[in-house]
């Protein structure tokens, strides 16, 4: 599975703009990528997401870089189409 193009999240702090990566939000070496990937896969299965149900994608840890921080928690925008395209490219 390929990695999508880089996207960035920023914290606006007074006049400073600071980049935020997902790893900045979690304890180092906590295994947060697997936990979040498993959570997203479970949620996508509940939504009957085709790529997940048919088994083409069973891990999304390498595409969790697109996220929004909200009062309710994190919202992930998974670039599954990019991942499936790259996966198909690798298969041929």
Secondary structure, DSSP 8 states (H G I E B T S, - for coil): --------EEEEETTEEEEE-GGGGS-TTS-HHHHHHHHHHHHHHHTT-HHHHTTS-S--GGGTT-EEEETTEEEE---HHHHHHHHHHHH-
